[in-house]
Amino acid sequence: MVCLAVDLRVALDADPISLDPHEQLSEGGIQYSHAVFDPLVRWRQDGTFEPRLAVSWELKDERTLRLHLRQDVRFHTGNPLTAEDVLFTIERLKSSIDFKALFNVVRNVDKIDDYTVDIHTNHAYPLLLNILAYVFVIDKTFYEGRSEIVKFGQTFASTNVSGSGPFTVHDRVVGQRLTLIRNPDYWDTQSVGNVEQLELLPIRSDSTRLAALLTGDVDVISPVAPIDIARVQRTPNVKLLALTGTRIVMLQMNQARREEFQDIRVRRAMNLAVNQALIVEKILRGYGEPAGQLSSSAFWGHVNNLVPQSDLEQARELMKEAGYQDGFRVTMMAPNNRYMSDERVALAASAMLAKINIQVDLKTFPKAQYFQFFDQQAADIMMLGWQSDTFDSNNIYEFVLACRDADTGMGAYNAGRVCDRKLDDAIMLANQEMDVAQRVALLRGIEMRAVDKAWVIPLYWQPIIWASKQHVDLESVVNFLNFPYWGDLHVSAP
Amino acid sequence: MLSFIGRRLLQAMFVLLIISFVSFMIQDKMGDPVRQMVGLSVTLEQREALQQELGLNDPMLIQYGRFLGRAIQGDLGTSYYYKEPTIDVIASRLPATLELSFAALVLVVLLAIPLGVFAAIHPKNILSRAVLLFSTLGLSVPIFIVAVFLMYFFAIEWGLLPSFGRGETTSVFGLWQSGLFNRDGLQHLLLPSLSLAFVLTPIFIRLIRAEMMDVLQSDYIRYAWAKGISAPRIYFIHALKNTMLPVITVGGIQLGTLVAYTILTESIFQWPGMGLLFMDAVTRVDVPLISTYLIFVGVIFVVTNTLVDVVYSLVNPRVRIPGYS
């Protein structure tokens, strides 16, 4: 394939905090990792897994997965990639603060031969491939002996890199730019990617980022604020790419703080009073998907007929039945710079609750302060946007719906103090169920019960919005995970 | 002279001590730095362990004491995000901010002096009225509106100037990354410095105009006219020099405004200077960097105020500063 080599400038709202792929589990970090490293497997846009460093895999038994590795892969240093590197990487992930929660389930990894490994788990684990998509294999020879991960200090790995990915790190000015150059010896010769130099620029302010695209100073930006979408669409030489994400933004009603919330009629009434469709239409300008449940349609727990309901009459009726027709006063907290238009959404929701006489005293904070309050459960209603790291429903249930348990970490973000043993049992089962049909049934069961009990108020799935120049084929690399594969990006002549 | 410097140093130490103390005491309210650096699924336990490791669980006064102890040895801490000593981080961003402020000041001088003098000499002229109207506008419009406005027209609509960043820089003596020596850098500099100048110029125009009108009434100017000295010499040498005293004072105070406005301007134009650094540090709760920035700004204030006092006595020999002769 004859390719035109191009330079691409991408402006994002954040930059990776370190060159170490295992230091922080964040969107920016994983986006960077996909450019400079390769995962064992990765997600396709349709939600299935694509072989990368692992060419094939088979389940040996319920707790053992055998992986066959590619044999022609070399790191940027020139060292060949073998089973040793995979062992080294997974061991490191198990000790990384950010990744250990995901990798605890892996008991150990055995090397069978140079290009075959067996992964043993502590119990049958249906999401093993989901977490293998986070195994960005690093060069053992390069990192060994200096692979420590320090959160608040400089390490060898945070400033030096040897991955196997489509790009090598050329230059990094922390907080200003990260310049990547195409790896000439990349193993994936089938890739249509033709970006020779990729420059990642953090631009914090939404309007400045947009201006940079409109002036042509950069080629691709993300995210685009809902208010600016019309502006992008009006401009002929740029295009908008919006996907439904899987981050579910919700309101949690704290039952330990308010006995009113223990009454299912009140929770149902609140769910009915909040008009999700209106929030999406007016505040998110029609982008994003109004939610009547927690699992987005990309997840197995999604139940098609659980659509958001809003019915003020019925809501008032329920409040009356519960004996609260005169309403009550509650406090609510929300962040103002964490989720897309979060403050305005919180305002809208509190205005909607006022319609059934629930007076909401809303306070909003920058995310740095907000999450301290969140941990303290400092208000009766809290806003949370949850992104499942495994891209599976059960992760949401574990963190948001399960009873709080400090030892296991279950329910760590359950600010509603929901504790429903039936749900907990199902969550435990779904974590070990290997049969797909059974597991889907379990997850949907959890979803339906949670909606039936109105444990939380789901609002919407936050959209993933990118904008780029017309000749950038962004559609083929951006996915619902919001991990664009820059290595495969094709840019045609402008 | 010595006692003057000594006194100033003492004052400076005192000011910096207070600033550092206050910046330390507000830390608690800014949020949890650990939270900003870890993923969502990291357990409370692990986060607490990290906090312990960073010494964030100790009483504030103990933390402050520890900070002071290190500060005396010249170590103001390590930035959580940049993972480098905060002084180095700020020093690396300093050139960008200094060049921006310098460019803005040059624009202010170039605009305010001629306009102010003109408005004083011809108070009834239609142009003078226009200048005054403009200065009222400049005083009342907040800088972010000016900046966004400039960006919208000059960068987006007309495509004349770049919208963000500093552009190309050249290394001067290997110490200073400067954008002043190439076309690209200067083009990038224009919009941010113009928006800074837009909000700072009006006050100086008004000040110079008012002072100048006053001075032009004084006896020595009349005497100069009578003596037949040329008009430009009277206006720009004899009169202007005496209007400069209050201008310098206000200028020194305005420096604070300049620092504050630089934060906004840098955020809007993604100008990689200290202001943007500070904004980012606040969002990330990068506490050591925040403290160092505040202390650094304190130093700038003390130094410029001292300089203002010195310049004062040069411009007007009648001024006597205690301890300085």
Chai-1 contact restraints between the chains, C-beta under 6 A:
chainA,res_idxA,chainB,res_idxB,connection_type,confidence,min_distance_angstrom,max_distance_angstrom,comment,restraint_id
A,L25,B,G39,contact,1.0,0.0,6.0,A-B,restraint_1
A,I97,B,V42,contact,1.0,0.0,6.0,A-B,restraint_2
A,I97,B,Q46,contact,1.0,0.0,6.0,A-B,restraint_3
A,D98,B,V38,contact,1.0,0.0,6.0,A-B,restraint_4
A,D98,B,G39,contact,1.0,0.0,6.0,A-B,restraint_5
A,D98,B,V42,contact,1.0,0.0,6.0,A-B,restraint_6
A,A101,B,S41,contact,1.0,0.0,6.0,A-B,restraint_7
A,K151,B,M37,contact,1.0,0.0,6.0,A-B,restraint_8
A,F152,B,Y80,contact,1.0,0.0,6.0,A-B,restraint_9
A,G153,B,K83,contact,1.0,0.0,6.0,A-B,restraint_10
A,Q154,B,K83,contact,1.0,0.0,6.0,A-B,restraint_11
A,V174,B,Y82,contact,1.0,0.0,6.0,A-B,restraint_12
A,Q176,B,P272,contact,1.0,0.0,6.0,A-B,restraint_13
A,I203,B,Q270,contact,1.0,0.0,6.0,A-B,restraint_14
A,S205,B,S267,contact,1.0,0.0,6.0,A-B,restraint_15
A,T208,B,F164,contact,1.0,0.0,6.0,A-B,restraint_16
A,T208,B,Q270,contact,1.0,0.0,6.0,A-B,restraint_17
A,A211,B,M151,contact,1.0,0.0,6.0,A-B,restraint_18
A,A211,B,A155,contact,1.0,0.0,6.0,A-B,restraint_19
A,A211,B,I156,contact,1.0,0.0,6.0,A-B,restraint_20
A,A211,B,S163,contact,1.0,0.0,6.0,A-B,restraint_21
A,A212,B,S163,contact,1.0,0.0,6.0,A-B,restraint_22
A,A212,B,F164,contact,1.0,0.0,6.0,A-B,restraint_23
A,L214,B,I156,contact,1.0,0.0,6.0,A-B,restraint_24
A,T215,B,A155,contact,1.0,0.0,6.0,A-B,restraint_25
A,T215,B,I156,contact,1.0,0.0,6.0,A-B,restraint_26
A,T215,B,S163,contact,1.0,0.0,6.0,A-B,restraint_27
A,D217,B,P162,contact,1.0,0.0,6.0,A-B,restraint_28
A,D217,B,S163,contact,1.0,0.0,6.0,A-B,restraint_29
A,A368,B,G31,contact,1.0,0.0,6.0,A-B,restraint_30
A,A368,B,V285,contact,1.0,0.0,6.0,A-B,restraint_31
A,Q369,B,G31,contact,1.0,0.0,6.0,A-B,restraint_32
A,F371,B,R35,contact,1.0,0.0,6.0,A-B,restraint_33
A,Q372,B,G31,contact,1.0,0.0,6.0,A-B,restraint_34
A,Q372,B,D32,contact,1.0,0.0,6.0,A-B,restraint_35
A,D389,B,S41,contact,1.0,0.0,6.0,A-B,restraint_36
A,G409,B,T43,contact,1.0,0.0,6.0,A-B,restraint_37
